[in-house]
Structure formats: C-alpha cells, structure tokens
C-alpha cells in the first residue's frame, strides 16, 4: 500500500486556522451570553438559561443528523468541504443577530426571538464545526500526527478565546453603549468566520485527497441509511463511551467556571470588569503555552497519560478558587495559571483520541463514520456549555442574584463560590475516571492500523481481480 508523505506543518496550520470560524463565536457565547441575556437584553436568569437549554435540545437532533449526512455526502469536493462552505454564511448572519436586542416590549417577546434564532444559529454552527472537526481523522492515519493536528486545532481554539476576550476589551473601551458593544463583536466574529473557512479549505484540500486515495474502504463503504441503527452501533463502542464521559465531565467543568468568572470577579472579589478579562487571559494564555509541553509528553507516553497528569492540576486549582477572599488578587491569578496548565489537556486529549476510536470502528464494521462520531463529541461540547449556563442561571435565580444590585445576597455569593471551583473540580474527577478506563494505547492503535492496512490491501487486490475478469461479480 502506498505510504503517505509526512503531514506538512503548513497543513496543520491551515487546519488549525479553521477552528476560529466556530471557536470565536463560541468563546463570545461562553464568556458573555448569559451576562448579555440578563443584563443587556433584560431576560431573567431562568429565561436566559431556558433559551440556551432549548438550543442544545435542538442540537441533540441536528448534530447526529448532519454528521450522518456528511458521512454520506458525495461531491467533487469530498464529504466535509461542501458543508463547511455552505454553512459559514448562515453562521456569520446568526453570529450578528444573536447579539442584537430585539425591539419587543416584553420579556416573553425577547425570549421567543432568541428561541427561534437559536434553531437557525445552532444548525449553522453544527454545519461548519462538525465537518471541520471530523476532517482531522481524514488528514492522517498516524497516531502522533493526529495529536499534532488536534494540538494545532486546540491552539487556535484557545487563541480564539484570547482573541474574543482581547477584542471585547477593545470594543468595551471604545464603545459606551452596551447594546452596540455586543453587536459590533458579532459583526467582527462573522467577518472572521467567512475568511478563515476559505483559508482552511484551500490549505488542506490537496492533503485530504492524498489520504482518501489510500483508503479503498472509505471510497466503497458508505454508511447504510438507517440513522438510528447507526447511532446504536456507535454507542456500543466501549472506547467511544469512555471518550464521551471524559469530555462531557471535563468540558462542563470548564464552562461552569467560565460562566461564573464575571460574577466571581465582580460580585465576590469586588473588582472592575477588566480583571475578568485578565483572569480569563491568564488561564487561556497558560493553556496555549502548555499545549506544546503536553504534545511533547504525549509523544513519549500516550494521550491517556497526558490527561491523567494534567486534569488533577486543573481540579486542585479550581477547587482552590473557593478559598480566595476579596483582596487576594495575586492568589486568584496564581490559581488561574495553575488551572490553565491542566485545562490545556482537555482541549487536546478527547479530540486526539477520537480518530483512533474511529479506526477501531472501521476494523469492527468496515465503515468510516467520522461524521457520526465527531457529531457526538461536538454535541457534548455544546451540551456541556448549555448545561453549565442553564445550571448557573437557575442557581443564581434561586439564590436571589439581582443584576442591577450593588450588593448581592449572601446565598448568591455562596452559590457563585461553589460554582466557580468546587463543582467543576468534582466534574473533572469524573473525567479522570473515564480516562483511566480508556483502552486504546499507542501499541493497540498500531495493531489496529496494521489490521486495517491488510484489509484495505485485500480490497484493492479484490478490485483489481474483479476489474480484470469480466465475468466477476461487482463488489
């Protein structure tokens, strides 16, 4: 079988750039959407959480559907690129409309506007992000090259968070009206999405087809039309279930912390809003610097080991945030840096594990189902964010948080301290348990690849024999 050339650095970079299209809007949502809904749009915390939860329920339908359809897409551009190019324009439009306060006089009118918009916004987001993410499994078969690809994607994902925060800092400093501030952020993120998807597609296109020509099974094995049957067989994969558990626990922990950070900095620490952005930058800046350290460790140990080493750092640091008292600003930033060291592993490990799980699935079923597998992980990414925001909004509402008040009730302050650290630390502990049970090591993956190569080679030989014998039946 033809051996592929090493994955060029340029392809890794072009692939990573594509992450900005969805990650910048997602980062703006993670950091600001609950605050925007409650403070600028005027929704109660309960209604704001309801909008976000509704969107993720809709995602439960459109994520696997789009993943399944992209697996079955046949076009001159391949399976993933048509979705990325077709979805980016609706994504850009929705990225602007999301940050506009509709001119409705009642909360229920505003609530209805965001409910309807979420149907289109989340569908467009999935149409871009899911095929893009699945592309990582189609640019290389190598264990370490895939880690490099996901590491580059993660670097741009964290970079997107930093870019979103830095852009917000600039906009907030230059524009006084809160409504205009967020509308401008939406316009900037929409423009960026249109540009980076074109760069990603152009930069990875040649490598994509190099890999596909070496996969005869991929060309001939299209998933059968029974979507529900496909989903059932996907979830029977034990290694996949461990990755799902790891990612859901880990991602929810990060998103609960991100959602609570502005409340923690403002209501508990009594600091101006600039400290929120600076704290988030301390976490994300440390995480992006640590990506290359963890990549180095992964190449000498394994993906599972990296998470088992890094996640406890994040858990201890997040739990420690509950001990921070007003005035202990240096201690707050120190814990943020330690948390960033561990959070970096969450960006890399689950998505680096998933292509290996897909190889195992191909060995067991003969099908390449990147779209379905990545749809589950992308859905959990969005579900984790929605649950984090919904839970946070409900708890703030129950404990009597008032957005316009200068002093918050003691119950609300206690809830903020619980949500900023101890609860995320418990969730991370659950992620560690799932990671410990993950079964695909470097050696096991090499065995899977050798078995796949033998099967693909046999298919090529069978096709050659069938092509030379007119009486042979079609395969």
Helices and strands as residue ranges (DSSP letters): H 9-17, H 19-35, I 36-40, H 45-72, H 81-97, H 107-134, G 135-138, H 143-174, H 178-213, H 216-220, H 227-235, H 238-263, I 264-268, H 273-300, H 303-320, G 321-323, H 329-365, H 370-398, H 410-417, I 418-422, H 423-436, H 442-468
